[in-house]
């Protein structure tokens, strides 16, 4: 585990894409469970009784999720960077991209969860978009790059042409923003 096939040491920038595929599952699960547990257990109704301003509740949830996700991703990525036998100059950039992706995965899944409010449907949708869709690239062709999972792989790897990496980052931003906006809209307009 300490060297590349040619015997040289490796850095986080080289293992980030594979490492992230495993770690993103935890962020996906946390994003699925956060709204799911609130709606299945009736906590959502109690929260809205205590704080009836739904917009404030939605923004507070978003802030807590984003802060927690960002802090957790930062600690995990820093640990990953330091665990590698080599810290090349590309490692910090790969680390920042990985932190952004993991936080986006959490927020994407939570937004889907707030919209759908059914844990099985949320898990199916989120896993399909983030984990399975990139594996179906042979069937879906170039269309798959517009899905968050494939865009995340391109973003984290950072090896594609700069325009493709930027496009992947914007794709992730659009999906995450749309999921969160949909979740906030559902919370502010629907019954708890």
N, CA, C and O of each residue as an XYZ file, in Angstrom:
768
protein
N       0.813     -1.194      0.000
C       0.000      0.000      0.000
C       0.859      1.262      0.000
O       0.328      2.365     -0.133
N       2.133      1.126      0.142
C       2.994      2.291      0.275
C       3.556      2.818     -1.038
O       4.074      3.934     -1.065
N       3.475      2.067     -2.115
C       4.111      2.485     -3.356
C       3.224      2.221     -4.563
O       2.311      1.397     -4.519
N       3.517      2.943     -5.647
C       2.898      2.680     -6.940
C       3.476      1.392     -7.503
O       4.385      0.807     -6.914
N       2.961      0.953     -8.627
C       3.466     -0.261     -9.261
C       4.934     -0.137     -9.641
O       5.663     -1.129     -9.635
N       5.373      1.076     -9.972
C       6.773      1.271    -10.355
C       7.694      1.450     -9.149
O       8.891      1.682     -9.317
N       7.143      1.346     -7.928
C       7.952      1.441     -6.719
C       8.031      2.828     -6.124
O       8.566      2.997     -5.028
N       7.507      3.834     -6.825
C       7.550      5.196     -6.293
C       6.402      5.419     -5.312
O       5.393      4.716     -5.363
N       6.555      6.393     -4.426
C       5.511      6.731     -3.459
C       4.353      7.420     -4.165
O       4.505      7.918     -5.280
N       3.201      7.446     -3.518
C       2.032      8.091     -4.100
C       1.511      9.154     -3.142
O       1.788      9.134     -1.943
N       0.751     10.077     -3.709
C       0.138     11.123     -2.910
C      -1.371     11.066     -3.002
O      -1.923     10.290     -3.782
N      -2.037     11.880     -2.213
C      -3.498     11.882     -2.166
C      -4.103     12.194     -3.528
O      -5.151     11.652     -3.878
N      -3.457     13.056     -4.296
C      -3.989     13.414     -5.612
C      -4.134     12.193     -6.515
O      -4.984     12.177     -7.405
N      -3.310     11.169     -6.291
C      -3.389      9.962     -7.112
C      -4.467      8.990     -6.627
O      -5.057      8.269     -7.431
N      -4.723      8.967     -5.334
C      -5.715      8.017     -4.813
C      -7.080      8.651     -4.557
O      -8.037      7.935     -4.264
N      -7.192      9.964     -4.660
C      -8.448     10.664     -4.340
C      -9.669     10.095     -5.064
O     -10.698      9.888     -4.419
N      -9.606      9.832     -6.374
C     -10.818      9.320     -7.036
C     -11.313      7.991     -6.457
O     -12.513      7.825     -6.235
N     -10.414      7.057     -6.214
C     -10.814      5.755     -5.677
C     -11.214      5.883     -4.203
O     -12.207      5.294     -3.776
N     -10.456      6.637     -3.442
C     -10.728      6.849     -2.017
C     -12.108      7.484     -1.838
O     -12.874      7.095     -0.956
N     -12.409      8.456     -2.681
C     -13.673      9.187     -2.574
C     -14.870      8.296     -2.875
O     -15.925      8.461     -2.263
N     -14.729      7.357     -3.802
C     -15.848      6.473     -4.124
C     -16.289      5.676     -2.902
O     -17.477      5.399     -2.734
N     -15.348      5.311     -2.060
C     -15.699      4.573     -0.847
C     -16.255      5.507      0.231
O     -17.269      5.198      0.858
N     -15.607      6.625      0.442
C     -15.985      7.537      1.525
C     -17.320      8.231      1.246
O     -18.057      8.545      2.181
N     -17.634      8.471     -0.019
C     -18.874      9.180     -0.342
C     -20.115      8.414      0.108
O     -21.170      9.020      0.294
N     -20.015      7.105      0.285
C     -21.153      6.306      0.732
C     -21.620      6.765      2.111
O     -22.823      6.832      2.365
N     -20.693      7.079      2.992
C     -21.053      7.569      4.326
C     -21.769      8.909      4.261
O     -22.741      9.130      4.985
N     -21.303      9.794      3.409
C     -21.944     11.097      3.260
C     -23.314     10.952      2.607
O     -24.253     11.671      2.951
N     -23.422     10.036      1.680
C     -24.702      9.742      1.045
C     -25.689      9.219      2.089
O     -26.835      9.666      2.142
N     -25.248      8.282      2.911
C     -26.116      7.714      3.953
C     -26.552      8.773      4.956
O     -27.717      8.811      5.352
N     -25.633      9.626      5.367
C     -25.988     10.689      6.318
C     -27.008     11.644      5.710
O     -27.943     12.076      6.384
N     -26.824     11.968      4.439
C     -27.775     12.851      3.772
C     -29.143     12.219      3.607
O     -30.159     12.913      3.654
N     -29.179     10.907      3.415
C     -30.448     10.182      3.284
C     -31.154     10.116      4.635
O     -32.365     10.320      4.723
N     -30.392      9.829      5.681
C     -30.987      9.628      7.003
C     -31.413     10.913      7.702
O     -32.357     10.895      8.492
N     -30.745     12.016      7.430
C     -31.073     13.266      8.131
C     -32.547     13.655      7.977
O     -33.241     13.769      8.987
N     -33.049     13.861      6.773
C     -34.466     14.211      6.661
C     -35.390     13.010      6.848
O     -36.517     13.154      7.323
N     -34.909     11.827      6.474
C     -35.739     10.632      6.591
C     -36.151     10.340      8.016
O     -37.310     10.020      8.279
N     -35.211     10.449      8.936
C     -35.533     10.173     10.340
C     -36.440     11.249     10.914
O     -37.265     10.972     11.785
N     -36.291     12.457     10.435
C     -37.120     13.540     10.936
C     -38.585     13.378     10.522
O     -39.497     13.680     11.292
N     -38.791     12.902      9.306
C     -40.178     12.763      8.833
C     -40.809     11.444      9.244
O     -42.017     11.393      9.476
N     -40.032     10.382      9.339
C     -40.619      9.097      9.713
C     -40.959      9.040     11.199
O     -41.884      8.331     11.591
N     -40.229      9.772     12.022
C     -40.466      9.746     13.466
C     -41.344     10.870     13.975
O     -41.658     10.914     15.164
N     -41.741     11.762     13.119
C     -42.606     12.858     13.538
C     -41.867     14.050     14.140
O     -42.497     14.995     14.616
N     -40.540     14.012     14.122
C     -39.781     15.132     14.658
C     -40.026     16.412     13.872
O     -40.000     17.507     14.435
N     -40.262     16.276     12.581
C     -40.491     17.448     11.739
C     -41.676     18.262     12.218
O     -41.622     19.491     12.235
N     -42.749     17.585     12.609
C     -43.941     18.285     13.092
C     -43.643     19.001     14.409
O     -44.101     20.123     14.626
N     -42.886     18.359     15.277
C     -42.536     18.984     16.559
C     -41.644     20.205     16.335
O     -41.828     21.240     16.974
N     -40.683     20.078     15.428
C     -39.810     21.209     15.112
C     -40.635     22.397     14.633
O     -40.381     23.535     15.029
N     -41.619     22.133     13.784
C     -42.426     23.229     13.250
C     -43.405     23.791     14.278
O     -43.838     24.936     14.149
N     -43.760     23.008     15.292
C     -44.573     23.547     16.387
C     -43.758     24.535     17.222
O     -44.258     25.579     17.641
N     -42.503     24.182     17.453
C     -41.625     25.031     18.256
C     -41.177     26.259     17.458
O     -41.141     27.372     17.983
N     -40.836     26.043     16.182
C     -40.391     27.132     15.306
C     -41.251     27.117     14.050
O     -40.892     26.474     13.063
N     -42.389     27.820     14.076
C     -43.295     27.753     12.922
C     -42.772     28.447     11.658
O     -43.319     28.234     10.576
N     -41.733     29.267     11.774
C     -41.184     29.945     10.591
C     -40.412     28.921      9.765
O     -39.239     28.658     10.029
N     -41.067     28.353      8.779
C     -40.488     27.253      8.009
C     -39.234     27.660      7.251
O     -38.318     26.852      7.096
N     -39.179     28.875      6.786
C     -37.981     29.348      6.088
C     -36.762     29.322      7.000
O     -35.677     28.914      6.587
N     -36.947     29.761      8.244
C     -35.845     29.733      9.219
C     -35.422     28.305      9.526
O     -34.231     28.016      9.641
N     -36.390     27.417      9.659
C     -36.082     26.008      9.916
C     -35.268     25.431      8.753
O     -34.275     24.737      8.968
N     -35.695     25.722      7.532
C     -35.001     25.200      6.346
C     -33.569     25.725      6.273
O     -32.642     24.961      6.003
N     -33.385     27.010      6.511
C     -32.039     27.574      6.459
C     -31.163     27.059      7.601
O     -29.965     26.848      7.416
N     -31.749     26.859      8.767
C     -30.986     26.296      9.891
C     -30.543     24.866      9.584
O     -29.403     24.495      9.863
N     -31.434     24.070      9.014
C     -31.077     22.697      8.636
C     -29.951     22.703      7.611
O     -28.997     21.931      7.715
N     -30.070     23.576      6.629
C     -29.046     23.678      5.587
C     -27.707     24.075      6.199
O     -26.676     23.493      5.862
N     -27.714     25.056      7.093
C     -26.470     25.507      7.725
C     -25.822     24.401      8.555
O     -24.607     24.208      8.506
N     -26.638     23.680      9.313
C     -26.103     22.596     10.146
C     -25.540     21.487      9.269
O     -24.441     20.994      9.524
N     -26.278     21.091      8.243
C     -25.790     20.033      7.344
C     -24.520     20.455      6.617
O     -23.558     19.690      6.547
N     -24.516     21.664      6.077
C     -23.333     22.134      5.347
C     -22.129     22.233      6.279
O     -21.030     21.805      5.924
N     -22.331     22.793      7.461
C     -21.224     22.920      8.412
C     -20.692     21.579      8.877
O     -19.481     21.363      8.928
N     -21.600     20.681      9.215
C     -21.196     19.350      9.666
C     -20.511     18.579      8.540
O     -19.486     17.932      8.754
N     -21.081     18.652      7.352
C     -20.482     17.960      6.206
C     -19.115     18.508      5.856
O     -18.186     17.746      5.584
N     -18.987     19.820      5.860
C     -17.709     20.451      5.545
C     -16.644     20.084      6.573
O     -15.512     19.764      6.211
N     -17.007     20.131      7.855
C     -16.050     19.786      8.912
C     -15.650     18.308      8.829
O     -14.467     17.981      8.919
N     -16.621     17.426      8.660
C     -16.325     15.988      8.576
C     -15.473     15.666      7.361
O     -14.508     14.906      7.457
N     -15.823     16.238      6.227
C     -15.055     15.994      4.999
C     -13.629     16.525      5.137
O     -12.680     15.885      4.685
N     -13.481     17.678      5.753
C     -12.147     18.259      5.930
C     -11.268     17.365      6.797
O     -10.104     17.132      6.473
N     -11.824     16.867      7.893
C     -11.055     15.975      8.776
C     -10.676     14.689      8.046
O      -9.528     14.251      8.120
N     -11.625     14.088      7.348
C     -11.343     12.840      6.627
C     -10.314     13.035      5.520
O      -9.408     12.218      5.360
N     -10.453     14.107      4.764
C      -9.513     14.345      3.664
C      -8.126     14.682      4.216
O      -7.122     14.209      3.684
N      -8.061     15.487      5.267
C      -6.762     15.800      5.870
C      -6.079     14.531      6.360
O      -4.868     14.373      6.208
N      -6.848     13.640      6.940
C      -6.302     12.362      7.389
C      -5.803     11.552      6.194
O      -4.736     10.941      6.252
N      -6.576     11.552      5.120
C      -6.165     10.845      3.909
C      -4.894     11.408      3.306
O      -4.025     10.655      2.867
N      -4.781     12.731      3.282
C      -3.586     13.378      2.738
C      -2.367     13.018      3.585
O      -1.312     12.673      3.053
N      -2.522     13.103      4.904
C      -1.394     12.833      5.799
C      -1.017     11.353      5.852
O       0.126     11.017      6.162
N      -1.965     10.471      5.553
C      -1.681      9.035      5.573
C      -0.884      8.584      4.353
O      -0.260      7.523      4.376
N      -0.903      9.374      3.306
C      -0.144      9.028      2.104
C       1.352      9.237      2.361
O       1.736     10.169      3.068
N       2.191      8.375      1.790
C       3.625      8.492      2.030
C       4.263      9.731      1.400
O       5.389     10.093      1.741
N       3.554     10.368      0.496
C       4.098     11.533     -0.189
C       3.028     12.617     -0.233
O       1.847     12.310     -0.396
N       3.421     13.867     -0.091
C       2.480     14.979     -0.189
C       2.938     15.885     -1.331
O       3.637     16.872     -1.098
N       2.546     15.552     -2.572
C       2.949     16.372     -3.714
C       2.202     17.707     -3.729
O       1.246     17.901     -2.977
N       2.638     18.603     -4.572
C       2.029     19.931     -4.636
C       0.578     19.879     -5.103
O      -0.181     20.807     -4.826
N       0.172     18.826     -5.799
C      -1.211     18.703     -6.283
C      -2.163     18.203     -5.200
O      -3.379     18.266     -5.381
N      -1.642     17.713     -4.087
C      -2.494     17.135     -3.038
C      -3.475     18.137     -2.437
O      -4.643     17.790     -2.265
N      -3.061     19.368     -2.108
C      -4.038     20.303     -1.524
C      -5.217     20.601     -2.458
O      -6.361     20.673     -2.011
N      -4.939     20.773     -3.740
C      -6.021     21.045     -4.695
C      -6.969     19.843     -4.785
O      -8.188     20.011     -4.805
N      -6.411     18.651     -4.839
C      -7.236     17.435     -4.868
C      -8.040     17.325     -3.579
O      -9.195     16.900     -3.596
N      -7.431     17.705     -2.470
C      -8.123     17.671     -1.182
C      -9.299     18.626     -1.136
O     -10.369     18.263     -0.648
N      -9.119     19.833     -1.632
C     -10.205     20.824     -1.645
C     -11.346     20.347     -2.541
O     -12.516     20.469     -2.177
N     -11.011     19.808     -3.705
C     -12.058     19.294     -4.599
C     -12.810     18.142     -3.940
O     -14.027     18.031     -4.083
N     -12.089     17.289     -3.223
C     -12.715     16.142     -2.559
C     -13.630     16.600     -1.428
O     -14.730     16.069     -1.275
N     -13.199     17.570     -0.639
C     -14.036     18.119      0.439
C     -15.314     18.712     -0.149
O     -16.407     18.489      0.372
N     -15.170     19.460     -1.226
C     -16.350     20.066     -1.870
C     -17.311     18.989     -2.358
O     -18.522     19.113     -2.176
N     -16.781     17.926     -2.981
C     -17.638     16.856     -3.491
C     -18.362     16.134     -2.366
O     -19.569     15.908     -2.460
N     -17.652     15.768     -1.304
C     -18.280     15.033     -0.205
C     -19.378     15.868      0.460
O     -20.431     15.343      0.820
N     -19.128     17.154      0.618
C     -20.153     18.035      1.190
C     -21.352     18.138      0.246
O     -22.500     18.146      0.691
N     -21.084     18.217     -1.046
C     -22.171     18.269     -2.038
C     -23.007     16.996     -2.021
O     -24.228     17.057     -2.162
N     -22.361     15.842     -1.849
C     -23.087     14.566     -1.786
C     -24.055     14.584     -0.606
O     -25.211     14.185     -0.743
N     -23.591     15.041      0.538
C     -24.441     15.131      1.732
C     -25.637     16.043      1.471
O     -26.774     15.674      1.762
N     -25.385     17.225      0.925
C     -26.461     18.189      0.681
C     -27.412     17.725     -0.423
O     -28.617     17.962     -0.345
N     -26.877     17.071     -1.437
C     -27.714     16.535     -2.516
C     -28.677     15.490     -1.964
O     -29.880     15.553     -2.218
N     -28.154     14.537     -1.213
C     -29.006     13.478     -0.649
C     -30.023     14.048      0.327
O     -31.174     13.612      0.345
N     -29.614     15.020      1.141
C     -30.558     15.633      2.092
C     -31.656     16.406      1.357
O     -32.814     16.383      1.774
N     -31.300     17.083      0.276
C     -32.308     17.803     -0.509
C     -33.308     16.848     -1.143
O     -34.513     17.097     -1.134
N     -32.796     15.756     -1.691
C     -33.687     14.732     -2.259
C     -34.576     14.165     -1.158
O     -35.768     13.936     -1.363
N     -33.982     13.941      0.013
C     -34.739     13.410      1.145
C     -35.851     14.330      1.593
O     -36.948     13.877      1.919
N     -35.576     15.606      1.612
C     -36.595     16.575      2.015
C     -37.715     16.643      0.972
O     -38.877     16.858      1.318
N     -37.367     16.461     -0.290
C     -38.394     16.483     -1.330
C     -39.262     15.228     -1.304
O     -40.488     15.320     -1.348
N     -38.632     14.062     -1.232
C     -39.372     12.811     -1.351
C     -39.961     12.314     -0.039
O     -41.042     11.725     -0.036
N     -39.272     12.541      1.075
C     -39.728     12.183      2.418
C     -40.065     10.711      2.601
O     -40.930     10.366      3.407
N     -39.410      9.871      1.886
C     -39.581      8.428      2.032
C     -38.198      7.814      1.875
O     -37.607      7.876      0.797
N     -37.683      7.225      2.938
C     -36.289      6.792      2.979
C     -35.918      5.857      1.832
O     -34.834      5.992      1.264
N     -36.777      4.927      1.482
C     -36.468      3.986      0.403
C     -36.366      4.710     -0.935
O     -35.448      4.450     -1.713
N     -37.289      5.603     -1.204
C     -37.255      6.354     -2.460
C     -36.030      7.257     -2.523
O     -35.405      7.398     -3.575
N     -35.695      7.860     -1.401
C     -34.528      8.745     -1.353
C     -33.251      7.941     -1.578
O     -32.391      8.339     -2.365
N     -33.132      6.817     -0.891
C     -31.937      5.985     -1.034
C     -31.786      5.502     -2.469
O     -30.689      5.531     -3.026
N     -32.869      5.065     -3.058
C     -32.828      4.582     -4.438
C     -32.391      5.686     -5.389
O     -31.511      5.481     -6.225
N     -33.004      6.848     -5.262
C     -32.690      7.976     -6.147
C     -31.253      8.441     -5.971
O     -30.531      8.621     -6.951
N     -30.837      8.636     -4.724
C     -29.492      9.148     -4.453
C     -28.410      8.161     -4.892
O     -27.416      8.561     -5.498
N     -28.595      6.895     -4.592
C     -27.602      5.886     -4.990
C     -27.551      5.779     -6.512
O     -26.472      5.641     -7.089
N     -28.694      5.841     -7.150
C     -28.734      5.785     -8.613
C     -27.965      6.965     -9.222
O     -27.168      6.775    -10.141
N     -28.199      8.168     -8.717
C     -27.555      9.358     -9.278
C     -26.060      9.442     -8.970
O     -25.275      9.867     -9.818
N     -25.664      9.040     -7.763
C     -24.281      9.244     -7.334
C     -23.396      8.024     -7.570
O     -22.245      8.176     -7.981
N     -23.900      6.831     -7.323
C     -23.052      5.637     -7.366
C     -23.235      4.829     -8.651
O     -22.251      4.436     -9.277
N     -24.464      4.581     -9.042
C     -24.717      3.665    -10.160
C     -24.581      4.332    -11.526
O     -23.999      3.743    -12.438
N     -25.094      5.523    -11.685
C     -25.071      6.183    -12.998
C     -23.679      6.249    -13.617
O     -23.540      5.966    -14.807
N     -22.632      6.614    -12.852
C     -21.302      6.635    -13.481
C     -20.858      5.272    -14.011
O     -20.081      5.194    -14.962
N     -21.351      4.207    -13.397
C     -20.982      2.866    -13.837
C     -21.719      2.481    -15.123
O     -21.337      1.524    -15.798
N     -22.762      3.220    -15.455
C     -23.546      2.933    -16.657
C     -23.131      3.789    -17.848
O     -23.883      3.923    -18.814
N     -21.950      4.362    -17.781
C     -21.481      5.251    -18.840
C     -21.488      4.581    -20.210
O     -21.742      5.236    -21.220
N     -21.211      3.277    -20.249
C     -21.205      2.566    -21.529
C     -22.597      2.570    -22.172
O     -22.726      2.623    -23.395
N     -23.640      2.513    -21.325
C     -25.015      2.520    -21.841
C     -25.537      3.932    -22.097
O     -26.213      4.183    -23.095
N     -25.221      4.832    -21.201
C     -25.773      6.183    -21.279
C     -24.955      7.118    -22.165
O     -25.453      8.162    -22.587
N     -23.731      6.762    -22.446
C     -22.870      7.585    -23.294
C     -22.502      8.899    -22.633
O     -22.327      8.972    -21.417
N     -22.387      9.923    -23.438
C     -21.945     11.237    -22.966
C     -22.956     11.893    -22.028
O     -22.609     12.821    -21.296
N     -24.190     11.426    -22.042
C     -25.235     11.981    -21.184
C     -24.883     11.850    -19.708
O     -25.271     12.693    -18.900
N     -24.156     10.806    -19.356
C     -23.853     10.526    -17.959
C     -23.031     11.643    -17.309
O     -23.093     11.818    -16.092
N     -22.275     12.389    -18.086
C     -21.444     13.444    -17.493
C     -22.262     14.567    -16.880
O     -21.737     15.371    -16.110
N     -23.546     14.627    -17.216
C     -24.421     15.651    -16.657
C     -25.108     15.179    -15.381
O     -25.899     15.921    -14.799
N     -24.822     13.969    -14.940
C     -25.353     13.451    -13.679
C     -24.330     13.695    -12.572
O     -23.128     13.719    -12.838
N     -24.787     13.876    -11.344
C     -23.857     14.287    -10.287
C     -22.742     13.295     -9.981
O     -21.630     13.720     -9.666
N     -22.993     12.002    -10.060
C     -21.954     11.025     -9.741
C     -20.789     11.073    -10.714
O     -19.630     11.086    -10.299
N     -21.090     11.100    -11.995
C     -20.031     11.170    -13.007
C     -19.311     12.509    -12.939
O     -18.090     12.573    -13.081
N     -20.069     13.573    -12.723
C     -19.443     14.893    -12.590
C     -18.526     14.919    -11.369
O     -17.460     15.534    -11.399
N     -18.944     14.250    -10.303
C     -18.118     14.181     -9.100
C     -16.804     13.456     -9.354
O     -15.757     13.870     -8.857
N     -16.857     12.381    -10.122
C     -15.630     11.647    -10.439
C     -14.668     12.511    -11.253
O     -13.464     12.518    -10.997
N     -15.198     13.233    -12.224
C     -14.365     14.126    -13.034
C     -13.788     15.243    -12.176
O     -12.612     15.585    -12.299
N     -14.617     15.810    -11.308
C     -14.211     16.915    -10.437
C     -13.096     16.476     -9.489
O     -12.073     17.152     -9.379
N     -13.289     15.358     -8.812
C     -12.310     14.900     -7.825
C     -10.994     14.521     -8.499
O      -9.924     14.868     -7.998
N     -11.059     13.817     -9.623
C      -9.839     13.393    -10.313
C      -9.059     14.603    -10.817
O      -7.832     14.639    -10.720
N      -9.762     15.582    -11.347
C      -9.102     16.787    -11.832
C      -8.137     16.552    -12.974
O      -7.352     17.440    -13.310
N      -8.177     15.364    -13.584
C      -7.215     15.013    -14.632
C      -7.695     15.383    -16.031
O      -6.902     15.406    -16.973
N      -8.981     15.670    -16.172
C      -9.535     16.027    -17.479
C      -9.096     17.449    -17.843
O      -8.551     18.163    -17.001
N      -9.328     17.855    -19.077
C      -9.033     19.247    -19.428
C      -9.759     20.206    -18.477
O     -10.851     19.905    -17.995
N      -9.153     21.340    -18.219
C      -9.676     22.295    -17.232
C     -11.149     22.635    -17.483
O     -11.926     22.740    -16.534
N     -11.536     22.806    -18.735
C     -12.933     23.135    -19.052
C     -13.874     22.027    -18.589
O     -14.973     22.309    -18.109
N     -13.456     20.776    -18.728
C     -14.288     19.652    -18.290
C     -14.398     19.595    -16.768
O     -15.460     19.283    -16.230
N     -13.307     19.896    -16.081
C     -13.325     19.904    -14.616
C     -14.231     21.025    -14.113
O     -15.005     20.824    -13.177
N     -14.139     22.195    -14.726
C     -15.005     23.319    -14.340
C     -16.466     22.982    -14.636
O     -17.342     23.261    -13.817
N     -16.733     22.394    -15.783
C     -18.097     21.993    -16.128
C     -18.627     20.974    -15.118
O     -19.789     21.037    -14.717
N     -17.779     20.050    -14.716
C     -18.185     19.054    -13.709
C     -18.523     19.741    -12.389
O     -19.520     19.401    -11.753
N     -17.707     20.696    -11.975
C     -17.983     21.444    -10.747
C     -19.296     22.203    -10.824
O     -20.061     22.224     -9.860
N     -19.557     22.821    -11.958
C     -20.828     23.546    -12.136
C     -22.015     22.588    -12.167
O     -23.087     22.908    -11.652
N     -21.826     21.419    -12.768
C     -22.885     20.402    -12.791
C     -23.243     19.979    -11.376
O     -24.420     19.873    -11.033
N     -22.228     19.739    -10.557
C     -22.449     19.369     -9.151
C     -23.187     20.489     -8.425
O     -24.129     20.235     -7.675
N     -22.761     21.710     -8.646
C     -23.391     22.864     -7.999
C     -24.865     22.980     -8.390
O     -25.711     23.236     -7.534
N     -25.176     22.798     -9.659
C     -26.561     22.893    -10.128
C     -27.425     21.792     -9.504
O     -28.523     22.069     -9.022
N     -26.936     20.544     -9.509
C     -27.701     19.440     -8.932
C     -27.936     19.645     -7.437
O     -29.044     19.436     -6.943
N     -26.891     20.054     -6.722
C     -27.003     20.243     -5.275
C     -27.932     21.400     -4.955
O     -28.764     21.298     -4.054
N     -27.798     22.489     -5.679
C     -28.667     23.646     -5.465
C     -30.120     23.306     -5.780
O     -31.022     23.684     -5.033
N     -30.347     22.600     -6.871
C     -31.707     22.208     -7.244
C     -32.323     21.295     -6.191
O     -33.494     21.453     -5.844
N     -31.547     20.339     -5.680
C     -32.066     19.424     -4.652
C     -32.398     20.187     -3.377
O     -33.452     19.971     -2.779
N     -31.509     21.070     -2.963
C     -31.765     21.840     -1.749
C     -32.943     22.805     -1.940
O     -33.772     22.958     -1.043
N     -33.013     23.446     -3.095
C     -34.133     24.364     -3.366
C     -35.457     23.600     -3.368
O     -36.454     24.073     -2.823
N     -35.460     22.424     -3.982
C     -36.668     21.600     -3.987
C     -37.060     21.166     -2.586
O     -38.240     21.167     -2.237
N     -36.067     20.794     -1.783
C     -36.337     20.403     -0.397
C     -36.872     21.553      0.434
O     -37.813     21.381      1.209
N     -36.278     22.718      0.275
C     -36.742     23.912      1.015
C     -38.144     24.291      0.570
O     -38.988     24.632      1.399
N     -38.397     24.233     -0.715
C     -39.729     24.540     -1.248
C     -40.754     23.567     -0.683
O     -41.842     23.979     -0.279
N     -40.423     22.295     -0.651
C     -41.353     21.289     -0.094
C     -41.621     21.547      1.382
O     -42.759     21.445      1.840
N     -40.564     21.885      2.127
C     -40.737     22.153      3.555
C     -41.604     23.379      3.795
O     -42.457     23.376      4.683
N     -41.391     24.416      3.013
C     -42.137     25.666      3.240
C     -43.569     25.611      2.727
O     -44.416     26.386      3.171
N     -43.849     24.693      1.787
C     -45.197     24.669      1.185
C     -46.056     23.475      1.578
O     -47.275     23.512      1.408
N     -45.443     22.418      2.099
C     -46.207     21.176      2.370
C     -46.358     20.949      3.869
O     -45.698     21.598      4.680
N     -47.227     20.029      4.218
C     -47.386     19.644      5.610
C     -46.129     18.940      6.089
O     -45.393     18.339      5.306
N     -45.900     19.029      7.392
C     -44.721     18.382      7.977
C     -44.943     16.899      7.951
O     -44.082     16.138      8.394
